[in-house]
Amino acid sequence: MMKVETEVNVKNIRSFYTSLKNELEKESEVILDLTDTVRIDSSAAQVIISAMSRAAVLNKKISITGASPEMKALLSLAGL
């Protein structure tokens, strides 16, 4: 399980990307824990979408847990 920071935006997207990439390389399923996450921007959504596409190619899975109703709505708008 990968605990996601309170905010993921252009300031910390590189570390989020690297962490997600590393998790995907070593695990068959990556669970993104958004319990403490209150905001993501479009760059974070793009990283998650890209990682999900990559996971499908590798026959792996990325799932999301702990998202607030507001975060679920935002993720839905982003196509997740």
Buried (B, 14 or more C-beta within 10 A) or exposed (E): EBEBBEBBBEEBBEEBBEBBBEBBEEBEEBBBBBEEBEEBBEBBBEBBBEBBEBBEEEEBBBEBEBBEEEBEEBBEEBEB
